[in-house]
């Protein structure tokens, strides 16, 4: 009877050992790569431009003062047209921007001035 009990215990131990799982690290999701122009962008002077759901704003970094606002439309996956009003100059203008990379936006105003925006993470 002792041998029978021992065999039952060994069989149960083997069955339980087969049920254990190894401890694997839980994978951490990578930060998604932004697409399009949605989000915050900075010019070389530190002015922050924000694109959010068709609305465009530009603010100072020191006092968060609104400098310009308007709307934007994606004319293609890599081209954006901004219609904005400068609150400083009290003028309206159109700016066309090309998404060169996911972190660089090259823009040209209707007056011909060019500038580059860099995505803020």
Helices and strands as residue ranges (DSSP letters): H 2-19, E 39-42, E 48-52, E 55-59, E 66-76, E 79-86, E 91-101, E 104-109, E 114-119
